[in-house]
Amino acid sequence: MSDVEFGCRATVIGSMPHKDPSEACGLVTRYLKYFPAWPQLPNRSFPENMYAQYSQGFPGVVIKENRIHVERARDLTKPLEALYAAYLENDSDKYPISPDYAAGLYSFLSLGSLSSWAVKGQVTGPVSWGLTVTDENRQSILYDDMLADAAARLLRLKASWQEKQLKKISSNTIIFVDEPYMAAFGSAFTAISREKVINLLDEVFCGISGTKGVHCCGNTDWPVLLQTSARVLSFDAYNYAQSLSLYPAEIKEFLEKKKGAIAWGIVPNEAEALVKETVASLRDRLEEAMAPFTRHGIPLRQLLEQGLLTPSCGLASLTGEEADRVLELLAELSTVIRQRYL
């Protein structure tokens, strides 16, 4: 997909509010004709939350009473050796995601060959996963170098396995690595270096052969994410457009030298904000978000051609009707932008 211009077509971040996977897939395929994504369904069961969903096979992992943690007291030698052996052999089939952890993925795959340009998947990023998953003493495993490296390797295998499944229904794939906790990067809460963030993320990206994206739904140190091998930078443009506008030179280089793309999360995922918005108001907001970059010499057409439109983040906190409205606005906004400018 290196030569594909995204052209401000629409996709989603991942999570949907539904419990019925076929209902969620029906909504996704009705509105997202070019880049449909399989729906994560965290309201269906705890194993489908974005941290538990990719935990199967991690050494010492325990899911109990809606909590996920790693028991360091166990002997982790053999499971770590098994993980590293699969990693070295690039054998992702040893670490699949089972149907009870991702009903939306299996329902999506059952749709068969889709007439879309590409299909999108997602995997939780190693920084967010490593901060959320703790040991029995509630210490984040990210601060244990051995377990942090193991997490990145597991997530790489999960991404690779997922991509292999998605290629059965579309020759082109987009996989986003979701890093919500990068919004806390640089604070006392996340004592982790830029180099470690980049290395952990690039480890996961190495398992993805198609288009690679990274998503953060808050303010962060955007140049850190731009230095990874991600081709798509996905962000909450509804609430944090100004934070990205502070880096016009880095964005220009990302678009020109890396042929990167920006996924503009311009449709709000909060019910209160959603009722106030129309296609016209969102178009104005998107144009305002892009204006600082055009003032620094990035052509508007380039931003649009190398752009995707998404919700600001996942939709799991909404009702089914509200999620329908988000996707309807998203699809209509994409059509309006493309007709007006492209």
N, C-alpha and C positions, 0 to 999 in steps of 0.2 A: 504493500500500500504506500510505498514511498513516494509515488507520483500522484496520489489522490489528493485533490483539494477538497477540504471538508465543506467549504461553502456555507458555513453557518447552518448546517443541518443539525437535527436534534437527536440527543440521546439522554440517558438518565444516569444518576450516580450509582444506583443499585437497589437500595431498600424500598419496599412497598408496604402499605399497611395491611394487605390482605392476609387471610389465613388459607384461602383456597388458591393453590398455585396456578390452576388453569385460568381462574378469573384474572389473576395478576398478569399472566402471559397474554391473555386476550387484550387487556388494556395496553400493554407495551406494544404489541404488534399492530394494534389498530392505529396508534398515533405515530409510532416511530418506524417509518417505512424504510429508511436508509440505514440507520444504526440502532436496531433494537438491542436491548440488553436483557440478560436473564435477571429475574427479580429475586432479591434476598427477602426473606419473610420472617423477620425477627419476632413478630407478634404471634407466629405459629407455635414456636417452641424455643426454649433457651438454646439448644444446640444450633439454631439458625441465627443467633446473634453473631455479629461480625468477628468476634474474637473466638467464640467457641467453634464457629463454623470451619475454621482452618486448623483446629487443634488436634484432630485425629492423628495418632501416630507419634505425637511429640513425647520424648522420653519423660516418664514420670507424671504425665498430665492426668489430672483428676477433675471431672465435672460433677459437682454435687451441690444440690440445693441452690441452683442458679448462681453458682460461683465456679470459676475455673482457676485452678492453681497447679503448681508443679511440686511434687513431694521430693524434696532433695534428700530426704532420709533414705529413700530407696537406692538400690544399686543401679545407677543409670548407665553403667559401662556398656552392657550389651545393646540396649536400645539406641544409645548414641553411635555405637559402631555400625549398627544396621542402617541408621539414618545416613551416616557418612558414606557407607558403601553404596547406597542407592544414589546419593548425590554424585559420587565419583563416576558411577556408571550411567548417570542421567536417566535412571530408571524411575520415572514418575509414577508408573503403574503400581508401585509398592505403597504409594501414599495418596490414594484417591480420596475424594469427598463422597461420602455415602448418601443415599437418598434422604435419610432421616436428618441429615445436617444441611441439605440443600434441595428441598423439594422443588423450589422454583427453577433450579438449574435443570433437573431431570424433566420437568414438565416442558421447559423451553426446548430441550434437546429432542423431545418427542414430537415437536412440531415438524421435524424433518427439514429438508432443504428450504431455505428462505430466499426470496428474491430480493434481498437487501444487498447493499454494497459491502457491508461487513456486519458482524455481530460483536457485541461488547460483553466482556466479563469483568470481574473485579476480584481482587484479593486484598486482605488487610495488610498494611505495610508493617515492616519489621520493627520500626520505632514504636508505633502505636500498640502493636501486639505485645512487644517486649515490655512496655510500660504498664499495660493492663494486666497481663498475666503475671502472677506473683508466685513466690514460694510459700511454704506453710507459715513462714513468719511475716507474710505480706510484704516482702521486699520484691520490687519489680525485677524480673529476670534480665531486663536490659542491662543491669549493672553487673551482671555476671558474664564475663567475656565468653566463656565456653557456651553458656546457654543462649546468649544473644546471637552468637554465630550459628548455633544449631537452629535457632528460630528462623534466621534468614535463609538457611539452606532448606528447611522444611517448607517455608513459604514459596521459595523458588520452585520446588518440586510440585507444590499445589498449583501454582500458576501454570507451570508447564503441562501438568495433567489436564487442567481445565481447558487450556488452549487447544490441546489435542482433541478433546471432546467437541469443542465449539467448531473446529475445522471440519467436523463431520457434516455440519449443516451450512457452513459458509467457508469459502476459501480464504476470506480476509477476516482477521480478528483484531480487536482492540482490547487490551487488558489494562485496566486502571489499577494502580497500587494506591489504596486509600490510607491517608496519613492524617487523621484528625488531630492527633496529639502533636503534630508539628506546629500547631498554633501556640503551644507552650514552649517551643524551642527557644533557648536563650534565657529562660527564667530559672530561678533556683530549683524549680520543680523538675527540670530536665537537665541535669548536669551531664551533657553529652557533647562531644566535639563535632564540628562541621564535617571533619574527615570521616568520623565514624558513621554519621548519618548517610553521607554519600556512599560509603563503602557498603553499608547494610542494604541500602536501596538498590545499588547497582548489582549486588549479589542476586536479588530477586529478579531484577530486569534481565539478567543473563539467562533466565529460564523462559523468557518470552521471545519468540521469533517474529511475531507480528508487530503491530503498532503498540508502543508502550506509553502509558500515561501515568501521571501522579496527581492525586487529588488531595487538597487541604481546604477545609471549609472555614478556616479562620484566618487571621492575620499571621504571617510568619516571615522568616527571612527568605524571601523568594529566590534570591540568587543561589542559595544552597540547593534548592530543588532544580533550578535551571542548570546546575553543574552536573546533575546526574545524567544518565543516558536516556531519560524519558523524552519522548517526542511530543507529548501533549501535556500541557500544564493546565490543570483543572482547578478553578477556584470559585468562591462565593462572590460573584460580581455584584450581587444585589446589596450586600452589606459591606463588602470590603474592597470595592473597586479602587478606592483611593490608595490602599496599601500597595497594590501592584503598580499603580501609576508612578510610584517613587523610583521605579527602575526602568526608565525608557530605553537606556542604552543596552541594558542586559536583555530586554525583551526584543529589541531590534536585532541583536546578534543571534538570539534564539530563533527568531523567525527566518533570518537570512542565511546564517551559516549552517544551522542544524535543520533547516526547513521544518521547524517546529510549528505547533498549533496551540492555540489557547482555547480552552473550553470555558465559555462565559456562563457562570451559574446565575442567570439573570431572572429566573422565575422563583419567587420566594417559596420556601417550604414551611412557612408558618401561617396558620389559618387566618390570624388577624390581619397580616399583611396581604394575604392572597385575595381577600374580598375587595380590597381597595384597588386592585390592579386590572388593567385592560391590556389588550395587545398594543394599543397606541401608547399607553403610559410606559409599558415595558420597552417599547422601541425607543422612546425618548431616553429612558434610563440607560439602555445599552449604548446609544450614541454618545451620551454624556460620559459613560465609562471608557469609551474608546477615544474620546476627544484629546486627552492629555498625550496619547501616543501619536496621534496625527500631528499635533503641534510640535512634536519632536522628530518629525520627518518620516514617520511610518505611514505609508499610504493607507487610506481607509479600505481600499479594495483588498490590499494584502491582509489586513486584519480580518476581513470578512471571509476571504478565500481560505485563509489558514485559521479558521475559527469553527468551533462547535457551540451549540447552545444547549444548556442543561438547566435543571433546577439548581437552586443554591446548594442543596445537599440532598441527603436521602429523604424519602417521603413516609417513612414508617410511622411518624407521629401524627399523621393526618388521618382523616376518614377516607373510605373508598371513594366517596363523591368528591372530596377535596383533591385527592390524587388524580382523579379523572380531569378535574378542572386544570390542574397544573400541566398535565400532558396536552390538554386541548390548547391552552395558551401557548405552550412551547411549540407545538406543531404550527399553529397559526402565525406566531411571531417569525418562525423560520421562513414560512412562505412569503410573508410581507417583506422581510429583509431581502430575500433572494429576488423577489420581483422588482423591488425598488432599486437595488444596487448591482445585482449580478445577472 
